[in-house]
Amino acid sequence: MKTRWMPALLALLAVSAPLHAQRPVHTYSIVARDSVTGQMGVAVQSHWFSVGPLVPWAEAGVGAIATQSFVEASYGPIGLELMRSGRTAPEALKGLLAADPSPDVRQVAMIDSKGNVAAHTGAKAIDMASHITGRNFSVQSNLMLKATVPAAMARAFENTKGDLAARMLAALEAAQAEGGDMRGAQSAAILIVNATSTGKPWVDRVMDLRIEDHKTPVAELKRLVTLARAYAHMNAGDEFVTKNDVAGALREYSTAQTMAPDSATNGEMVFWHAVMLVNAKRVEESLPLFRRAYAQDDNWRELVRRLSKAGQLPVDAALIKRLSELR
């Protein structure tokens, strides 16, 4: 394979760590694209500390990549660069493997913004190791307890209803239920980006969550995904506030706290919902919410006083005293 970009690939891969120094991130993962929204992402679990910075890579309007086994992390940024320059996922992966002196120990999957999928499981990836590609997805695993893990992941992704996060989480849960990594579980991550780029990565990144070290990382990741959805409603509520849309803000804040009733951070959602009610002149409705927030952390009382000084609550000494001293 001879192309103009092969020398650059060879140079970039040449500076990567030698094989003996590379991290054996044996794991299972999914790369996928939502055919309706165009969002793309990666979800992964491994018996390895902090898998998030190594395996999942994604860029809005470009594609998503999972690089694992004896992981070569540079496959992520270089693969994205190749797809950004117009290469399809199969073309980009073919180039990466051709430039790699050790492709037989790699396991890589890629999907581009058009839904083209490519995957590779090297001959020296530790059994059980394989991958399955389908429409808008690829699932891959190595060092699994059973060879049936990828098939279970594929079925779960294809048969689950919901958005991209829900479907990818279902694939991870199916892998774990099938036996998962033969060594157990430790860390997990999910990364999702939008279909097109705004040029602002912090806007284009829909979800970027990591579990660094946990006995049940997939279950914990699922909990955080729910919490992330709740905070998305909080952010939407804040947007309504800036537009002076009280009804919209109250609706979003209420939805957020309902979605995360048992969260240790739920006091935050309850508190701001209460603040919005006060500003909407619905003080009596706010009181039970303030009590719930104070029960979580008494420091919320002081914030009530500070918000009044900052103009975020009415400058009404009697009202602020009533709210901050509420029992």
C-alpha positions as CSV (number, residue, x, y, z in Angstrom):
1,M,0.0,0.0,0.0
2,K,1.6,3.2,-1.2
3,T,0.1,6.6,-0.5
4,R,1.3,10.2,0.2
5,W,0.3,9.9,3.8
6,M,2.2,6.6,4.6
7,P,5.5,8.3,5.5
8,A,3.6,10.5,8.1
9,L,2.0,7.4,9.5
10,L,5.2,5.5,9.8
11,A,6.9,8.5,11.5
12,L,4.1,8.9,14.0
13,L,3.9,5.2,14.9
14,A,7.7,5.0,15.1
15,V,7.8,7.3,18.1
16,S,5.3,5.2,20.0
17,A,6.3,3.0,22.9
18,P,8.1,-0.3,22.1
19,L,5.9,-3.4,22.4
20,H,7.2,-4.5,25.8
21,A,6.3,-1.2,27.3
22,Q,2.7,-1.0,25.9
23,R,-0.2,-1.4,28.2
24,P,-2.2,-4.7,27.8
25,V,-5.7,-3.2,27.9
26,H,-7.6,-6.4,27.4
27,T,-11.2,-5.5,27.3
28,Y,-14.5,-5.3,25.5
29,S,-15.9,-2.3,23.7
30,I,-18.3,-0.9,21.1
31,V,-18.0,1.9,18.6
32,A,-21.3,3.0,17.1
33,R,-23.3,5.6,15.3
34,D,-26.9,6.6,15.8
35,S,-28.6,6.4,12.3
36,V,-31.2,9.0,13.4
37,T,-29.1,11.7,15.1
38,G,-25.7,10.9,13.5
39,Q,-24.1,10.9,17.0
40,M,-21.0,8.7,17.3
41,G,-19.4,7.1,20.3
42,V,-17.4,4.5,22.1
43,A,-18.2,2.5,25.3
44,V,-15.7,0.3,27.0
45,Q,-15.0,-1.8,30.1
46,S,-11.7,-3.3,31.1
47,H,-9.9,-5.0,34.0
48,W,-7.4,-2.2,33.8
49,F,-7.1,1.0,35.8
50,S,-8.5,4.2,34.1
51,V,-9.3,2.8,30.7
52,G,-10.9,6.0,29.6
53,P,-7.9,7.9,28.5
54,L,-6.5,5.0,26.3
55,V,-9.3,3.2,24.4
56,P,-12.1,5.6,23.4
57,W,-11.6,8.4,20.8
58,A,-14.2,10.4,19.0
59,E,-14.6,13.7,17.2
60,A,-17.8,15.4,16.0
61,G,-18.3,15.3,12.3
62,V,-15.4,12.8,11.9
63,G,-15.8,9.4,13.7
64,A,-15.1,7.2,16.7
65,I,-12.3,4.8,17.4
66,A,-11.6,2.1,20.0
67,T,-8.0,0.9,20.3
68,Q,-7.3,-1.9,22.7
69,S,-5.5,-5.3,23.3
70,F,-1.8,-4.3,23.5
71,V,-3.0,-0.9,23.0
72,E,-1.4,1.6,20.6
73,A,-3.1,4.8,21.8
74,S,-1.8,6.8,18.8
75,Y,-4.3,4.9,16.6
76,G,-6.9,7.2,18.2
77,P,-5.6,10.7,17.2
78,I,-4.0,9.6,14.0
79,G,-7.1,7.6,12.9
80,L,-9.3,10.7,13.6
81,E,-6.9,12.9,11.6
82,L,-7.0,10.5,8.6
83,M,-10.8,10.5,8.7
84,R,-10.9,14.2,9.1
85,S,-8.8,14.5,5.9
86,G,-11.4,12.5,4.0
87,R,-10.4,8.9,4.5
88,T,-13.2,6.4,5.3
89,A,-12.9,4.3,8.4
90,P,-11.7,1.2,6.4
91,E,-9.1,3.3,4.5
92,A,-7.9,4.9,7.7
93,L,-7.6,1.5,9.5
94,K,-5.8,-0.1,6.6
95,G,-3.2,2.7,6.6
96,L,-2.7,2.4,10.4
97,L,-2.2,-1.3,10.3
98,A,0.2,-1.1,7.3
99,A,2.3,1.5,9.1
100,D,2.4,-0.5,12.4
101,P,5.3,-2.9,13.0
102,S,3.1,-5.0,15.4
103,P,-0.4,-5.1,14.0
104,D,-0.9,-8.7,15.1
105,V,-1.2,-7.7,18.8
106,R,-3.7,-4.9,18.1
107,Q,-7.5,-4.8,18.3
108,V,-9.1,-1.7,16.7
109,A,-12.5,-0.6,15.6
110,M,-13.4,2.6,13.8
111,I,-16.6,4.2,12.4
112,D,-16.8,7.4,10.4
113,S,-19.5,10.0,10.1
114,K,-21.0,8.3,7.1
115,G,-21.4,5.0,9.1
116,N,-18.6,3.1,7.4
117,V,-17.2,0.6,9.9
118,A,-13.8,-1.2,10.1
119,A,-12.4,-3.5,12.7
120,H,-9.2,-5.6,13.2
121,T,-8.3,-8.3,15.7
122,G,-4.7,-9.3,15.5
123,A,-3.7,-12.9,15.4
124,K,-1.8,-12.5,18.6
125,A,-4.6,-10.9,20.6
126,I,-5.2,-13.1,23.6
127,D,-8.1,-15.5,23.4
128,M,-10.9,-15.3,23.5
129,A,-10.6,-12.5,21.0
130,S,-12.8,-11.5,18.1
131,H,-15.0,-8.8,16.7
132,I,-18.4,-8.4,14.9
133,T,-19.3,-5.5,12.7
134,G,-22.8,-4.6,11.7
135,R,-24.8,-1.6,10.4
136,N,-23.4,1.5,12.2
137,F,-21.5,-0.5,14.9
138,S,-18.6,-2.8,15.7
139,V,-18.2,-4.8,18.9
140,Q,-14.8,-6.3,19.9
141,S,-13.3,-8.1,22.9
142,N,-10.2,-10.0,23.9
143,L,-9.2,-12.0,26.9
144,M,-12.8,-12.9,27.4
145,L,-14.1,-15.8,29.5
146,K,-16.3,-16.9,26.5
147,A,-16.0,-16.5,22.8
148,T,-19.7,-15.6,22.7
149,V,-19.2,-12.1,24.2
150,P,-19.2,-10.1,20.9
151,A,-22.3,-11.9,19.6
152,A,-24.1,-11.0,22.9
153,M,-23.0,-7.4,22.6
154,A,-24.2,-7.2,19.0
155,R,-27.6,-8.6,19.8
156,A,-28.1,-6.2,22.7
157,F,-27.1,-3.1,20.6
158,E,-29.4,-4.1,17.7
159,N,-32.4,-5.0,19.9
160,T,-32.3,-2.2,22.5
161,K,-34.5,0.9,22.0
162,G,-33.3,4.3,23.0
163,D,-30.6,6.7,22.2
164,L,-26.9,5.9,21.5
165,A,-25.9,5.9,25.1
166,A,-28.7,3.5,26.1
167,R,-27.8,1.1,23.3
168,M,-24.1,1.1,23.9
169,L,-24.6,0.6,27.7
170,A,-26.9,-2.4,26.8
171,A,-24.0,-3.9,24.8
172,L,-21.6,-3.5,27.8
173,E,-24.2,-5.1,30.1
174,A,-24.6,-8.0,27.8
175,A,-20.9,-8.6,27.6
176,Q,-20.7,-8.6,31.4
177,A,-23.7,-11.0,31.6
178,E,-22.0,-13.3,29.2
179,G,-18.9,-13.6,31.4
180,G,-16.9,-10.5,30.3
181,D,-13.2,-10.2,31.0
182,M,-11.9,-13.4,32.5
183,R,-10.0,-11.4,35.1
184,G,-13.0,-9.4,36.3
185,A,-13.9,-5.7,36.0
186,Q,-12.3,-2.5,37.0
187,S,-12.9,0.6,34.8
188,A,-15.2,1.8,32.1
189,A,-15.9,4.8,30.0
190,I,-18.4,6.2,27.5
191,L,-17.7,9.0,25.0
192,I,-20.3,10.4,22.6
193,V,-20.0,13.3,20.1
194,N,-22.5,15.0,17.8
195,A,-22.9,14.3,14.1
196,T,-21.4,17.7,13.0
197,S,-18.8,19.9,14.5
198,T,-19.4,23.5,15.7
199,G,-15.7,24.0,16.1
200,K,-16.3,24.0,19.9
201,P,-15.3,20.6,21.3
202,W,-17.0,21.3,24.7
203,V,-20.3,21.8,22.8
204,D,-19.8,18.9,20.4
205,R,-19.1,16.4,23.2
206,V,-22.5,15.0,24.3
207,M,-21.2,12.7,27.0
208,D,-17.7,11.9,28.4
209,L,-17.8,9.8,31.5
210,R,-15.2,7.6,33.1
211,I,-15.1,5.1,36.0
212,E,-11.5,4.7,37.0
213,D,-11.6,2.0,39.6
214,H,-14.8,0.2,40.7
215,K,-16.0,-3.3,41.6
216,T,-18.9,-3.0,39.1
217,P,-17.8,-0.3,36.6
218,V,-20.5,-0.9,34.1
219,A,-23.3,-0.5,36.7
220,E,-21.6,2.6,38.0
221,L,-21.2,4.0,34.5
222,K,-24.9,3.4,33.9
223,R,-25.7,5.4,37.1
224,L,-23.5,8.3,35.9
225,V,-25.2,8.3,32.5
226,T,-28.5,8.8,34.2
227,L,-27.0,11.6,36.3
228,A,-25.6,13.2,33.2
229,R,-29.0,13.2,31.6
230,A,-30.4,14.8,34.7
231,Y,-27.8,17.6,34.6
232,A,-28.5,18.1,30.9
233,H,-32.0,19.1,32.0
234,M,-30.5,21.4,34.6
235,N,-28.5,23.0,31.9
236,A,-31.6,23.4,29.8
237,G,-33.3,25.0,32.7
238,D,-30.5,27.5,33.0
239,E,-31.0,28.4,29.4
240,F,-34.6,29.0,30.0
241,V,-33.7,31.3,32.9
242,T,-31.6,33.4,30.6
243,K,-34.6,33.8,28.3
244,N,-36.9,34.7,31.2
245,D,-38.9,31.6,30.5
246,V,-40.0,30.6,34.1
247,A,-42.3,27.8,33.1
248,G,-39.6,26.2,30.9
249,A,-37.0,26.5,33.6
250,L,-39.2,25.0,36.3
251,R,-40.1,22.1,34.0
252,E,-36.5,21.3,33.3
253,Y,-35.4,21.6,36.9
254,S,-38.3,19.4,38.1
255,T,-37.4,16.8,35.5
256,A,-33.8,16.8,36.6
257,Q,-34.5,16.2,40.3
258,T,-37.0,13.4,39.4
259,M,-34.4,11.6,37.3
260,A,-31.9,11.5,40.1
261,P,-33.8,11.2,43.4
262,D,-31.2,9.1,45.2
263,S,-28.1,11.0,44.0
264,A,-25.8,12.4,46.7
265,T,-25.8,15.6,44.6
266,N,-29.5,15.8,44.3
267,G,-29.5,18.7,46.8
268,E,-28.0,20.8,44.1
269,M,-31.0,20.1,41.7
270,V,-33.5,20.6,44.5
271,F,-32.0,23.8,45.7
272,W,-32.0,25.5,42.3
273,H,-35.5,24.3,41.6
274,A,-36.5,26.0,44.9
275,V,-34.7,29.2,43.9
276,M,-36.5,29.3,40.6
277,L,-39.9,28.9,42.4
278,V,-39.1,31.9,44.7
279,N,-38.2,34.0,41.7
280,A,-41.5,33.0,40.2
281,K,-43.2,34.3,43.3
282,R,-44.2,30.7,44.3
283,V,-42.5,30.9,47.7
284,E,-44.8,28.4,49.5
285,E,-44.0,25.7,46.9
286,S,-40.3,26.3,47.4
287,L,-40.2,25.6,51.1
288,P,-40.3,21.8,51.0
289,L,-37.5,21.8,48.5
290,F,-35.3,24.1,50.5
291,R,-35.8,21.8,53.5
292,R,-34.7,18.8,51.4
293,A,-31.6,20.7,50.3
294,Y,-30.7,21.8,53.8
295,A,-31.1,18.2,55.0
296,Q,-28.4,17.2,52.5
297,D,-26.0,20.1,53.4
298,D,-26.7,23.0,55.8
299,N,-24.4,25.2,53.8
300,W,-27.2,25.8,51.3
301,R,-28.6,28.3,53.9
302,E,-25.7,30.5,53.5
303,L,-25.9,30.4,49.7
304,V,-29.5,31.7,50.0
305,R,-28.1,34.8,51.7
306,R,-25.3,35.2,49.1
307,L,-27.7,34.8,46.2
308,S,-29.8,37.7,47.4
309,K,-26.7,39.8,47.6
310,A,-25.8,38.8,44.0
311,G,-29.3,39.6,42.8
312,Q,-30.2,36.0,42.1
313,L,-32.9,36.1,44.8
314,P,-35.1,39.0,45.8
315,V,-33.5,41.7,47.9
316,D,-36.0,41.2,50.7
317,A,-34.5,40.8,54.1
318,A,-37.6,39.2,55.7
319,L,-37.9,36.7,52.9
320,I,-34.3,35.8,52.9
321,K,-34.3,35.4,56.7
322,R,-37.4,33.1,56.4
323,L,-35.8,31.0,53.7
324,S,-32.3,30.7,55.3
325,E,-33.6,29.9,58.8
326,L,-36.3,27.5,57.6
327,R,-36.6,24.3,59.7
